[in-house]
Amino acid sequence: MTKKQVSLRLENVTKIFYDKKYNTEVIAVNNSNFEIKPGELITLLGPSGCGKTTTLRMVAGFELPTKGKIYIGNEDVTYLPPNKRDTATVFQSYGLFPHMTVFDNVAYGLKLRKLSKEEIKEKVLSTLDMVGLKDLANRAPSRLSGGQQQRVALARSIIVEPSILLLDEPLSNLDALLREQMRIEIRRIQKSLGITAIYVTHDRVEAMSLSDRIIVMKDGKIIQIGTPNTIYENPNSKFVAGFVGKVAFFDVEVKDIVENKCIIDFRGKILEIPKYESNVEIGSGNVLMARPESLVLKDPKKGLINGKVKINVYLGNTIESFIDTDFGEIMVQIDNPSLKKIYDEGEEISIDIVPELCKILKNED
């Protein structure tokens, strides 16, 4: 791909639908502002109904914003029809033409652009080679596996060299192993081409493994934008913390904030937590966020929380230990279990925390 990489920018974009049944307006996307750098892959992540697919459809031109502007590079494309903006979309359903071979499916967009047969053949075979399907060029889509069909759909989109590649939950129809393989494949191809891309999903693992940055959405609003490690380790809210990974929350009282540390009272014990959100206030109404890897199992009454091992799940490089406590069930992740003391199921234990891996957040409930 020799095209110049471009940015994508949304300025104050809002989409309102009118619900005729209830005679009300529904705000699907509420004043979205973000910019994607040239060659960057951004994931829109959030629960169903949060506005991520509507945002993607507005970028593609399938929906028009109620207000706001959309720019591809420096060009205002807000009201351009889909065929007039330089984007290509990979949908959840593969959308392949069943009466065409793999070759003809991929060549379809080039034929519309009136390229010569020689150019089409060269570009199609090159693109199929990139996605590992060159040997299946003459096969019908019905004779392909789900993963292979999704690769054909991806090849058909990237062969036209769009400025922006849009992927709308493209892996949701695949089984777990194929999803993992295709995540790697999409990431490899996107990076090798240097194409600017938006990926839509509600799957946090897809978002974390694919993205340069993640945009977390809820109820039509952008809640946080950041790199995968920032979103996971430093979420700005209880919602983001719970949506992007396994987590335990503990109600705590903030006693003071001194020298960039949050001093908390956790069940009568004073702890210093170095990470805290800016809206945290002294007093109650705050929670300690603890990921499974930020918790440690100790002998009874040696830690902050007493409990009993309910079940241990062996995963090779880790053990997930589920503990019954008066806070409810808490999962503790034990890395490199062969080097650690593993408590038996039914055994009395206690749980301690690693302060550097935790964060204090405002309690939103």
C-alpha positions, 0 to 999 in steps of 0.5 A, a space after each residue: 500500500 503506497 497511499 499516504 496515511 491519514 488521520 480521522 477526527 470527530 468534533 462534537 459529534 452527536 446522533 439522535 434517533 426519534 422513537 416513534 413508538 414512544 414519541 421520544 428522542 434517543 441520544 445514541 452518541 453524545 458529543 463525541 470528540 476524538 482523533 485517530 493518528 495516521 496508521 493507528 488502530 483505535 477500538 471502540 469498546 463498550 456494552 450493547 447500546 453504548 453508541 460504538 456501532 453508530 459512531 462507526 456507521 457515521 464514519 462510514 457514511 451509513 448514518 449522518 450526525 445530528 450535529 458535529 463534524 467528521 474529518 478524514 485528513 483535512 477533508 470534511 466528510 460529514 455529509 458525503 455519501 459512503 461511496 464518496 469517502 475513502 473508507 472500507 468496512 469489514 462487517 460482522 457477517 462476512 457478506 461474501 458473494 456466494 456465486 463468486 470465487 474467492 478471487 472474484 470476491 476480492 477483485 470486486 472493488 477493483 473491477 468497479 474501479 475499472 482496473 486492467 485485468 493484469 493489474 487486478 490479477 496481480 493485486 488480488 493474488 498479492 492480497 490473498 497471499 498476505 492473508 494466507 489464502 493464495 492457494 484458495 483463490 478459485 474456491 467458492 466461499 461455501 467451501 471455506 471455514 469461518 476464519 477463511 471467509 473472514 480473511 476473504 472479507 478482510 482482503 476485499 476491504 484492504 485491496 481497495 487501499 482505503 484511507 480508513 478501515 472500519 471493522 464492526 465486530 468482525 470476529 463475533 461469529 468465530 469460535 474462541 481459537 479462531 478469534 484468537 488467531 484472527 486477532 493476531 492476523 488483523 493486527 499483523 496486516 493492519 501494522 504491515 500496511 500502516 492503515 488507519 483503523 477503527 475496530 468495534 467490539 464489546 470483547 475486552 480481550 479483543 480490545 486489549 490485544 488489538 489496539 494502540 488505544 481504546 475508547 471506552 463508551 457508555 450510554 453514548 458518551 466517551 468515558 475514557 481514552 487511553 492505551 490498553 495498559 492505561 485503561 487496565 491499570 489506571 481506569 478513571 471510573 468504577 465502570 471502566 475498571 469493571 468493564 475492562 477486566 476482573 476486579 474486586 472493589 472494597 469500600 474504604 474511607 479516605 483519611 487524607 491525600 499527602 505527597 501524591 498518596 491516598 491515605 485510606 482506612 481499610 477495616 481499621 488498618 491505615 494504608 498508603 495507595 499511590 494511585 487515585 483518581 482526581 475526583 476522590 474526596 476525603 471521607 467515605 464514598 470511595 472504593 479500593 480497586 484491586 485486580 486479581 494479580 494485586 491480591 496475595 494469599 497469606 496464612 489465616 489472620 495475616 492479611 486484611 481479609 479472612 476467607 476460605 478457598 472455594 476452588 482453585 482453577 489451574 491454567 498452567 502459568 497461573 492459578 485462579 483461586 476463588 475465595 469465600 469472604 464476607 465481601 463475597 467471592 474474590 478471585 486471586 491470581 497466582 502467577 508462576 504457581 510452581 514457585 508459590 505456596 498453594 492453599 488447598 480447597 476448603 483451607 482457611 486463609 487471608 488476603 492481602 493487597 499490593 498497594 502499588 497495583 491498586 487504585 482508589 476510585 470514586 464510588 459511582 453506585 
